[in-house]
């Protein structure tokens, strides 16, 4: 019976996610390299490979940034649920 106070909180939290979500979806601002139809020099090959590595690193940095933000949001949600549970357990009993 202790969990009956927790169910309305869960309903409120999950129903409010769309209201608090971002109005846009972030996307990486990385420049994708374009492979020439034909390489004419070793310099072109090396330059293209460097561009590919920069693009890969840019994508990896973006993914890491998004994962960090996601983790912070999940921690904030967990903290809020913990705060609610503490209130229910110590203030409403």
Sine and cosine of phi, psi and omega as CSV:
sin_phi,cos_phi,sin_psi,cos_psi,sin_omega,cos_omega
0.00,0.00,-0.27,0.96,-0.01,-1.00
-0.92,0.40,-0.38,0.92,-0.10,-0.99
-1.00,0.07,-0.13,0.99,-0.04,-1.00
-0.91,0.41,-0.42,0.91,0.07,-1.00
-0.98,0.22,-0.39,0.92,-0.05,-1.00
-0.98,0.18,-0.52,0.85,-0.05,-1.00
-0.88,0.48,-0.73,0.68,0.04,-1.00
-0.87,0.48,-0.57,0.82,0.04,-1.00
-0.89,0.45,-0.71,0.70,0.02,-1.00
-0.86,0.51,-0.70,0.72,0.01,-1.00
-0.88,0.48,-0.67,0.74,0.00,-1.00
-0.92,0.39,-0.70,0.71,-0.03,-1.00
-0.89,0.46,-0.75,0.66,-0.06,-1.00
-0.96,0.29,-0.48,0.88,0.02,-1.00
-0.98,0.19,-0.31,0.95,-0.03,-1.00
-1.00,-0.04,-0.15,0.99,-0.01,-1.00
-0.83,0.56,-0.73,0.69,0.01,-1.00
-0.87,0.49,-0.55,0.83,-0.02,-1.00
-0.94,0.35,-0.53,0.85,-0.06,-1.00
-0.98,-0.18,0.01,1.00,-0.02,-1.00
-0.95,0.31,0.33,-0.95,0.02,-1.00
-0.89,0.45,0.49,-0.87,0.01,-1.00
-0.98,0.18,-0.20,0.98,0.02,-1.00
-0.65,-0.76,0.36,-0.93,0.06,-1.00
-0.99,-0.15,0.85,-0.53,0.01,-1.00
-0.89,0.45,0.52,-0.85,0.08,-1.00
-0.64,-0.77,0.46,-0.89,-0.03,-1.00
-0.93,0.36,0.55,-0.84,0.04,-1.00
-0.97,-0.25,0.73,0.68,-0.03,-1.00
-1.00,-0.04,0.60,-0.80,0.04,-1.00
-1.00,-0.06,0.89,-0.45,0.00,-1.00
-0.97,0.25,0.76,-0.65,0.03,-1.00
-0.96,0.28,0.53,-0.85,0.04,-1.00
-0.96,-0.29,0.80,-0.61,-0.02,-1.00
-0.99,0.14,0.79,-0.61,0.05,-1.00
-0.91,0.42,0.43,-0.90,0.03,-1.00
-0.85,0.53,-0.60,0.80,-0.01,-1.00
-0.52,-0.86,0.72,-0.69,0.08,-1.00
-0.99,0.13,0.71,-0.70,-0.02,-1.00
-0.94,-0.35,-0.11,0.99,0.02,-1.00
-0.41,-0.91,0.32,-0.95,0.07,-1.00
-0.90,0.43,-0.57,0.82,0.04,-1.00
-0.86,0.51,-0.67,0.75,0.03,-1.00
-0.89,0.46,-0.67,0.74,0.02,-1.00
-0.89,0.45,-0.74,0.67,-0.01,-1.00
-0.89,0.45,-0.66,0.75,0.01,-1.00
-0.89,0.45,-0.71,0.71,0.03,-1.00
-0.88,0.47,-0.70,0.71,0.02,-1.00
-0.88,0.48,-0.62,0.78,0.07,-1.00
-0.90,0.44,-0.67,0.74,0.03,-1.00
-0.89,0.45,-0.63,0.77,0.03,-1.00
-0.89,0.46,-0.69,0.73,0.00,-1.00
-0.91,0.41,-0.63,0.78,0.06,-1.00
-0.90,0.44,-0.66,0.75,0.03,-1.00
-0.89,0.45,-0.71,0.70,0.03,-1.00
-0.86,0.51,-0.69,0.72,-0.01,-1.00
-0.92,0.39,-0.63,0.78,0.03,-1.00
-0.88,0.48,-0.71,0.70,0.03,-1.00
-0.89,0.45,-0.70,0.72,0.01,-1.00
-0.88,0.47,-0.66,0.75,0.04,-1.00
-0.89,0.45,-0.67,0.75,0.02,-1.00
-0.89,0.46,-0.72,0.70,0.00,-1.00
-0.88,0.47,-0.68,0.74,0.03,-1.00
-0.89,0.46,-0.68,0.74,0.02,-1.00
-0.88,0.47,-0.68,0.73,0.01,-1.00
-0.92,0.39,-0.64,0.77,0.04,-1.00
-0.91,0.42,-0.65,0.76,0.04,-1.00
-0.89,0.46,-0.69,0.72,0.01,-1.00
-0.90,0.44,-0.66,0.75,0.02,-1.00
-0.88,0.47,-0.68,0.73,0.01,-1.00
-0.89,0.46,-0.65,0.76,0.03,-1.00
-0.89,0.45,-0.64,0.77,0.01,-1.00
-0.92,0.39,-0.66,0.75,0.03,-1.00
-0.90,0.43,-0.65,0.76,0.04,-1.00
-0.90,0.43,-0.64,0.77,0.03,-1.00
-0.90,0.44,-0.66,0.75,0.04,-1.00
-0.90,0.44,-0.69,0.72,0.04,-1.00
-0.88,0.48,-0.66,0.75,0.03,-1.00
-0.89,0.46,-0.66,0.76,0.01,-1.00
-0.90,0.43,-0.67,0.74,0.03,-1.00
-0.90,0.43,-0.67,0.74,0.06,-1.00
-0.88,0.48,-0.64,0.77,0.04,-1.00
-0.89,0.45,-0.69,0.73,0.03,-1.00
-0.89,0.45,-0.73,0.69,0.00,-1.00
-0.88,0.48,-0.64,0.77,0.03,-1.00
-0.90,0.43,-0.67,0.75,0.05,-1.00
-0.87,0.50,-0.74,0.68,-0.02,-1.00
-0.90,0.44,-0.68,0.73,-0.08,-1.00
-0.96,0.29,-0.52,0.85,-0.10,-0.99
-0.94,-0.33,-0.40,0.91,-0.05,-1.00
-0.98,-0.20,-0.49,0.87,-0.08,-1.00
-0.99,-0.15,0.07,1.00,0.00,-1.00
-0.97,-0.24,0.00,0.00,0.00,0.00
